[in-house]
Amino acid sequence: MTAATASKAFRARGTATEGRSESELRDLVRIAGTELELAPAEDIIEWAVATFGSRFCITSSMGDAVLAHLASKVAPGVDVVFLDTGYHFAETIGTRDAVAATLDVKLLSITPKQTVAEQDAEHGKDLFARDPDLCCALRKVQPLNESLSHYDAWATGLRRAETRNRVIAPVIGWDAKKGKVKVSPLARWDDAQVETYIAENGVLVNPLQYDGYPSIGCAPCTRRVAPGEDPRAGRWSGTGKTECGIHV
């Protein structure tokens, strides 16, 4: 399948409103998971847009625009879901805006049900410091789950090289909690492959990546990482927390 073929299929299915049953989706995962395990990232995205059409989206935390860039080449106008938690660094919001302005994608900025002020009023100020799991659930996990109700499959920039918890992440998997097909086109990429793709394609990168933040989350829960530290050591530092809950 070529990128042009996949893009044509994406446009042709753009008006689809009915999703597949769970059994059908699981069958797709079982077959495609094996067939695409060693496929290039572009081929994995091509399969997803040809298979799911408008019921496929990608998500991005805007640490960089690698996945959005890849998807925009295969399926111009593809939905890119960004979770605007209300706690992001200004650089992250700037990267989001730059992606929306320069790539052929449909940027969807999803917000939680409550503003930060409303959450503070109900749960007390700085919930992230007292109960980071609940804060992530309210500002990331729940909004994403609701936004994905319109899709059968979603793609993430998750990579096996990032953490020990992700070393067995499948390229095509079944997300039982969400009842969706989870596509990870970059799962097999190492840091060098990411850097090469960025350099060769002039891909947008969050400037914090060059200022000691190799893994970028919400500003109150992310610190700079010292040389030699694990790249994700700056996330929820000192709490024992390693994931927001989206990939658990």
PyMOL commands that set and color helices and strands:
alter all, ss='L'
color gray80, all
select helices_A, chain A and resi 3-12+22-35+41-55+66-74+90-102+116-123+127-130+132-150+164-166+191-201+207-210+219-221
alter helices_A, ss='H'
color red, helices_A
select strands_A, chain A and resi 56-59+78-83+105-110+153-155+172-175+180-183
alter strands_A, ss='S'
color yellow, strands_A
deselect
rebuild
show_as cartoon
